Amino acid sequence: MTRATPARGAAAQGLPRDVRGKRALILASARALFIQSYERTTMDAIAERATVSKATLYAHFAGKEDLFVALVEDEVEALRQASTATGGRADFSVEDRLMRFGTQLLELTLKSDNLALLRVLIGAGQRFPALTQRVVDSVRAPIRSAVVQLLEQAVAAGELVCDDRRFAADFFMRIINGGIRIDCLLDERLRPTPAQIHEHVGLCVQAFGLLLQARNGGPAGTTGPPR
């Protein structure tokens, strides 16, 4: 039997309200079970926890791998939408936009549930390599695209010079998450305060501006220290 293709990200927003409600309930139930163990979680257990029939569950998702990926995609879609709204603000400087995006990205990364899911993914990665690849693709591509779009808007406005937006986006993503994510994966008591997050992102934006200066041959039209 061919199962329905699951609705993803922004497409899910167009579903009827009652269908969106069931989808949200299924995802919340799956999240709670996945945090305990991906390998031991079954579609039966998810259906039971969500109090939906298996037919309803499979009408939304083809399997638990799709469910896990959907959890990730929904989080990233929320970040992408916030980035699009910020990127369109003409009253924000490029430094302000990078600060806002970097802060939103780090806060998303450091959410307790997301850290827990990442630990599960790391533990299950060798046994489920296809899942790992799908999650990486679901996270990296849309976030990179959001940063590239932000940079393209800044270049078009004459705020900075950046010939290789893809390289710059990858660099920005890596320095934002950096060692902070590793620290929190090992011990959530190391989670930074909002003030520490602001300071870290500010330093990343400064480093990002210095990278652009070095790659583009001079300070003209590049980012400066965040305000």
N, C-alpha and C positions, 0 to 999 in steps of 0.2 A: 504494500500500500504506500502511495506517495504521500508524504506529510507536507503540511503547509510550510512555506518559508516564513520564518519568524520575522515580525516587524522589528526594525532596528532604529535606534537613535531618534532623529527628527521625524522619521516616518511614523513612529509609534504615536507621535503627538496628534496625528490625523485620524486615529482610530476613534470609534464611538466611545463615549465616556464609560459605559459599562464594561466594554472590552479593555480599555486602558486600566480600569480598576482591577480587573482580574489579572492582567499582565503585571501590574505593580505588586499585587499580593503574591503572585507566583515568584517574582524576582526577590521580594523580601524574604520569602520562605526559603528560597534557594540560597540566598546569601547567608542566612543563619546556619544552614546545614553545611555549606561549603566551608565556612570558617572553621568548622570542626574537622572536616575531612572531605576532600574532593573524591578520593577513591571510594570511600564507603558510602557516599551519598548516591541514592538511586532516584530515578524518576518517580517511583512509587512513593518514596518517602517525601519527596517534594509535593506531590499531589495531595498526600494525606495532610501535611502541615498546612498547605494553602487551602485546604478544604474545597478542592476542585476535583472533577473527574479526570481520569487519565486522558480521555478524549479531549477535554478542554485544554489540558496541559500540552498535549501533542499538537493541538491546533495552533498554539502559540510558538512552540519550540520543538525542534526535531530531536533534541537530546540534551543531556546535561552539559555537553561542551558548548552548545549554542547558548544555553542559559548562563554559563560562566562568562562567555564573551559578551553577552548582552548586558550583564552587570557593568562590565568595563566600559562598553560603548556608551551607556547612558551617562556615566560620570564624565567621560570625555566630551560628549555632546553638550553637556551643561557648561563645561569650560569653553568650548568653541563658541557657543552662543554669547557668553559673557565677553569673550575676546572680540567678537564681531561688533558688539555694542560699544565697547571701549575704543576699538579701532576707528569707528566712525565719528568720534568726538573731536571736532576741529579745535575745541578749546583746551585739549590736552596736548602737551608736548610729547615728542617721541619718548623722552625719558619717563614721563608720567605713564604713558601707555605700557611701556616695558615693565615699569614698577608694578602696575596693576596686574598685568598678565603674569609676571613672575610670582607675585604673591598668591594669586589664585591657583597657579600651578602647584606651588609648594604646599599650600593648604590642602589641595586635593590629594596630593601624594601622601600627606601625613595624617589623613583621616584614619582613625583607628581601624575601621572596617576594611579600608583599602590596604593598609599595612598587613592586616590579618590575611586578606585574600592573596596578597603578594607572597607571604610566607607559605601559604598553601601551594601556590603555583611553583615556587622554588622547590618545595618538597616533592611535588608530583611531576616536575618538569621532565625528568629522565624517562618516566614511564609513559608520559603523555606529551611527546614532543610536538604533535600537531596542535594541541591546545596552547602550548607555550608560544608557538609561532603565531597563532591567530591572535593571541592577546597582545603580543609585541606589535604586530601589524595594526591592531585596532587602537593602540595607544599612540605609537610613534607617528604614523602618517597624518592623522588629523591634527595632532598638536603641532607637528612641524608645519603643516599647511597653515595653521592659524598664525604662527610666528612669521612665516614667509609673507602672508597677506599683510600683517602689521608692518613689516619692513617695506614691502612694496608701496604701501600708502605713504610711508615716511619718505621714501625715495622720490615718489611722484610729487610730493609737496616740497621737495628740496631741503628736507630736514637732515638728511644724511646721505652718504655715499656707500653703497653696498652692492658690489657686482655679483657676488655669489651668495644669494639669499638662503639657499638650502644649507650651505656649510654654516653660515652664521646662525641659522635657526637651530641646527643640531648642537652647535657649541653652546648657545644660550640655554637650551633644554638641559644639557649635561651639567653646566655649572650651577644652575638653579637647584637641581635635585642633589647632585654631588654626594658628599659624605654625610649630609644630614639624613638622607633617607636610609643609608646603611646604619647609622647610629640608632635611629628609631626602630629599624627592623630588629636590631639586637636587643634594644632596651627602650621601651616607650617612655621611660622616665627621663630620657634624654631629649624628649620633644622640646623644641625651642618655644619660647614665649612669643606672643605677637610682636613685641618690640624687637626680639632677636631675629624673627623672620624678616621684619622690615629692614633691619640693619644688613642681614645677609643678602637680601634681594638688591638692596642699594649698592652693595659692593660688587655684586654680579653685573649690574647694569654699568657700573664704572669700568669693570674689566672688559665687558662687551664693547664699550666705546673705544677702549684702548686697542682691542683687537681690530676693530674696523679701521682705526687710524693706521695701524701697522700694515694692514693688508691693502689699504687704499692709498698709502703714501703721504699722508699728511692730515692735519687736524681739521681742514676746512670741510664743513658740511657733515661732520661726524657728531656722535652723541657726546655729551659732556656729563659731569656728575649729576645724579638725580637731585631733584629739589625736594 
